[in-house]
Amino acid sequence: WLNVQLTWNLGVGRSGRMSSIDKVACFGAGVVGSSLSAVMACNLQDLQVDVFDDDTAKISQFSRGQVPLFEPGLQDAVLKAQGQGNLRFTADLGLALAGAKIVFVCVNTPIKEGGIGAGRAPDLSNWERAARRIADFKQNGPRVIVECSTTPIRTADCMRRVLQARRAGEDAQSCAVLCLPAFLDGGRAVQWWTSGHRYLLGGDDADSAAVEQVKSLLTKWRPESSIVTTKLWSAELSKMALNAIKAQRIVSSFTVSAICEKSGADSDGVLGAVGRDSRLGSGCMAMGPGLGGPTMRSNLEALVYLMEQYGLKEQAQYWQLVLDMDIHHRQRIARLLLHLCGGSLKQHRVAVLGYSYKANSSDTRNSPSFDVATAALNEGAQVALYDPRASADECIKHLGHSSNVVVAGVRSAVEACSGASAIVVTTDWSEFAELDWQKIAKVVDVPCVVIDTRRVVDKVAVKAAGLDLHVLGTANSDDGNSFV
């Protein structure tokens, strides 16, 4: 996929005027922005792609070809595009925007931490700030702004209002704001931009020329049949709706796992049978410690808030129940840990294996692993964490720089488990399926219990090593789990 040869030289502004396009810019060098830019640059060798971010340390690493985050295939794509000479990372916004006719905006949409709607309403300040900075670059700047990260509905209004206020007259009217939601999953970003089975592109009727421009760009490496166009607001709402429905299915699986543990059924068998029904499919029914990642819970929280603002009280309550059940599931794992350790974690060491929110990603945002770690810390335990890819600094920051957290210098799962009386597997890294449990058994503090929240460990090997094992979604008759 990195060897597509082509020439790209056609552009269309909002007014329908044709213009030559030899450069685009990306605002934000996170997973979405860096993966989109790298794939685009690899496939469009005559197109210059500039990626801007305020994080100078991150930009410096990217510029040296050292990708500062883990995403399969991203390192190779960045190095190939840099070798071609058409991918550049910069902390100079003016340099990135100069001559770019399109800018893809890939910034985070957190939940508000204060003020009206705190803890629930989406915080659009990153989007407004991006619009202000783009609008203030008036000389030969972009005319098409494309939202790529997940956004709540009407985000484009926020950006358009800023653009029209800060760019006068015809210059303001010539700017189009479109939405190209990234339906990618962490760990598969490069794969999705390269060969995703669908791309949704939204724009107003007045921006039809800009929509065709971006669509033409995408069809240089993807079949036209994979690109669906729709209204702007529909595109903005689609990713949020998708995440909400995915969350609903995942949380439903958590409730099934609980009754499986009580009844003697096995969640793999139950959910496997359910997933074979063609009306449902098997997606989003895997076991886990809770909803994780940068968008799933925040999208649900934002959806609940927006529904309340539109007076949709009952609908908001419905989705709030999904959020509540996720919290209940996380708390259930914490109670289980405490119960299996005899009701007290004081002077215990708890090993948490995995603190990225999922395998094949270094992203730690909203990782349920931190709920497990925090619960153990609150009970007086020391917590050792290990993850093969995620940043130890990010882990320490999430846990408030507690002196009872051991993460820096932990180079393996075995080191994390040294002296532990409980081991909680919270991320489904493939290496956790191949752990040497005989070696681990020699360094733990017995009796030691292993809690597998991902159903990933080798159950036979764990028991053969003499360790107690509790697997979510499976009856564990020897641990008295009726307590939880």
Buried (B, 14 or more C-beta within 10 A) or exposed (E): BBEEEEEBEEBBBBEEEEEEBBBBBBBBBBBBBBBBBBBBBBBBBBBBBBBBBEBEEBBEBBBEEEBBBBBEBBBBBBBBBBEBEBBBBBBEBEBBBBBBBBBBBBBBBBBBEEEEBEEBBBBBEBBBBBBBBBBBBEEEBBBBBBBBBBBBBBBBBBBBEBBBEBBEEEBBBBBBBBBBBBBBBBBBBBBBBBEBEEBBBBBBEEBBBBBBBBBBBBBBBBEEEEBEBBEBBBBBBBBBBBBBEBBBBBBBBBEBBBEBBEEEBBBBEBBEEBBEEEEEEEEBBBBBBBBBBBBBBBBBBBBBBBBBEEEBEEBBEBBBEBBEBBBBBBBBBBEBBBBBBEEEBEEBBBBBBBBBBBBBBBBBBBBBBBBBBBBBBEBEBBBBBBBBBBBBEBBBEBBEEEEBBBBEEBEBBBBBBBBBBBBBBBBBBEEBBEBBBEEBBEBBBEEBBBBBBBBBBBBEBBEEBEBBBBBBBBBBEEBEBEEB
